[in-house]
Amino acid sequence: MNDTAASAPTRFGFFLAPYHPLTGNPTLQLQRDLELVSLADRLGYAEAWVGEHHSAGLEIIAAPEVFLAAAAQRTSRIRLGTGVNSLPYHSR
């Protein structure tokens, strides 16, 4: 191992796949997801990725850019990005 690799900081990130029980409250589920991103920011995570999902209640983030805008209000250092944007759903 060279000196550069040994001194490079370790960075962590995560992909939020918003799977939720069908019987759950969607508002509370989204709040919990936002709290997760906020916690990751406080813990020093470098990045959070959110996918776009349309699954009739199971996956409830249909507009990741709106979710990430709400997450940006609650965070200060973490980088936010979309893991997936399903362009066919946005053709009009």
C-alpha positions as CSV (number, residue, x, y, z in Angstrom):
1,M,0.0,0.0,0.0
2,N,1.4,3.4,-0.9
3,D,1.3,6.5,1.4
4,T,-1.4,8.2,-0.6
5,A,-3.9,5.3,-0.1
6,A,-3.0,5.0,3.5
7,S,-3.7,8.6,4.2
8,A,-6.8,9.0,2.1
9,P,-9.9,9.6,4.3
10,T,-12.6,7.0,4.2
11,R,-15.9,8.3,2.9
12,F,-19.3,6.7,3.3
13,G,-22.5,7.2,1.4
14,F,-25.8,5.3,1.0
15,F,-28.6,4.7,-1.4
16,L,-32.0,5.2,0.0
17,A,-34.4,2.6,-1.5
18,P,-37.7,3.8,-0.1
19,Y,-39.3,0.5,0.6
20,H,-42.1,0.8,3.1
21,P,-44.9,-1.4,4.4
22,L,-48.2,-0.9,2.5
23,T,-50.0,-0.5,5.8
24,G,-47.8,2.4,6.9
25,N,-48.7,6.1,7.0
26,P,-46.9,7.6,3.9
27,T,-46.4,11.0,5.6
28,L,-44.7,9.4,8.6
29,Q,-42.6,7.2,6.2
30,L,-41.3,10.2,4.3
31,Q,-40.6,12.0,7.6
32,R,-38.6,9.0,8.7
33,D,-36.6,8.9,5.4
34,L,-35.8,12.6,5.8
35,E,-34.7,12.0,9.4
36,L,-32.4,9.2,8.1
37,V,-30.7,11.6,5.7
38,S,-30.4,14.2,8.4
39,L,-28.9,11.6,10.8
40,A,-26.4,10.5,8.1
41,D,-25.4,14.2,7.7
42,R,-24.8,14.5,11.5
43,L,-22.8,11.3,11.5
44,G,-20.5,12.5,8.8
45,Y,-21.7,10.6,5.8
46,A,-20.4,12.1,2.6
47,E,-23.4,11.4,0.3
48,A,-26.9,10.2,0.1
49,W,-28.6,8.9,-3.1
50,V,-32.3,8.6,-3.6
51,G,-34.1,6.7,-6.3
52,E,-37.3,7.5,-8.1
53,H,-39.9,4.8,-7.5
54,H,-43.6,4.4,-8.5
55,S,-44.9,1.3,-6.9
56,A,-48.4,1.9,-5.7
57,G,-47.6,2.6,-2.1
58,L,-44.6,0.3,-1.5
59,E,-42.0,2.8,-2.8
60,I,-43.2,6.3,-2.3
61,I,-40.6,8.7,-3.6
62,A,-42.0,9.6,-7.0
63,A,-40.1,12.9,-7.3
64,P,-36.6,12.5,-5.8
65,E,-35.7,16.1,-6.6
66,V,-38.5,17.3,-4.3
67,F,-37.5,14.9,-1.6
68,L,-33.9,16.0,-1.9
69,A,-34.9,19.7,-1.7
70,A,-36.6,18.9,1.6
71,A,-33.5,16.9,2.8
72,A,-31.3,19.9,1.8
73,Q,-33.3,22.1,4.3
74,R,-32.4,19.7,7.1
75,T,-28.7,19.0,6.3
76,S,-25.5,21.0,6.0
77,R,-22.6,18.9,4.7
78,I,-23.9,15.8,3.0
79,R,-24.0,15.7,-0.8
80,L,-27.4,14.7,-2.2
81,G,-28.1,13.1,-5.5
82,T,-30.7,11.1,-7.4
83,G,-29.8,7.5,-8.1
84,V,-32.6,7.1,-10.7
85,N,-34.8,9.4,-12.7
86,S,-37.3,7.5,-14.8
87,L,-37.6,9.8,-17.8
88,P,-40.6,8.0,-19.4
89,Y,-42.7,9.0,-16.5
90,H,-41.9,12.7,-17.1
91,S,-42.6,13.0,-20.9
92,R,-45.4,15.6,-20.5
